[in-house]
Every structure is written in structure tokens, then in C-alpha cells.
């Protein structure tokens, strides 16, 4: 990049990031469906991040934030494509693999969800939440024994994790009832 392009990159990255950090769901937050005004603002941030990526094609953070913005608008297929791009550039970042897995689950791409969830556990093997996500991905594909193994391991890492407890209850229900989990 030229010095001018670097300045432009940093300026628009900062502007887009400020919008994104106000609007994306982080750390279990659940924001309501965005109305037309919020969607306009989210789309503006997406356009800015697209410009950032054109200037610096290896800016995986901009790709991850673009995925989060699409996720915020419940466009899981588009979000997944941005998380996949970020993962290709930075496959050692567990947040990228985790978000890709969650979006793949929401998009109905459960085998992709398993692959990304498994990769996230390899990156950060002591994270109970990542194993809970893997258990959920296995559950959605009716792979109950693998779901049980993943959730047992998750609980061994952190038996107080509320999400892991919920997924453990779900896995037990389907294991005991023999009924097929919803996809």
C-alpha cells in the first residue's frame, strides 16, 4: 500500500469498526432484529469494510467484522462466507472458527459447522464453550455419541458453564428419548 492508501485504510477501518462495535452481538448479547435505519447503518459499515479489504486483502479482522455485521442482520449464508474468508487468512484464531461454526449451524450447513467447531477446539483445547458448540453441531446432525463425548469433555473443563449445561440437557434428552433432534 502507498502511504495515502494506508491512511485511507486506517480511516475507513476505524469508521466501520465504530459502527460495528455498537451494533454487533458480542459475549452473549442478543440485540433485537435491526429496523431499516439500523440496517442502513450496518450496510454502510459493510461497504466500508469491503473497501478496507480491497485496500488490504489480508485484513482478516475486517472480514470477521463484516461477517458479524451480516450475522447481526440474520444473513447467515453471507456471514459464513466472510468468516470462511477470514479463516483462510487466519486459521489460528478461535473466534473466526467459532463464528463460522455458529453461522454454519444457523445456515443449515451442519457438516461445515462440525468442521469449524472441531478446528476451534484444536486451536483452543481448554475452552469449554468451544466443545459445547461442537456438541451442538454433532447434535444437529443426529450424531448423538459424538455430541455426548464433546459435552462430557466440555463439562470436565468447566462444569459451571451455563451454555454447556443447557446443551448437556439437550444431548441427554435426545440420547434418552431416541428421538431425532431438529436440524
PyMOL commands that set and color helices and strands:
alter all, ss='L'
color gray80, all
select helices_A, chain A and resi 3-23+36-55+60-72+76-89+94-107+110-123+128-140+144-157+162-177
alter helices_A, ss='H'
color red, helices_A
deselect
rebuild
show_as cartoon
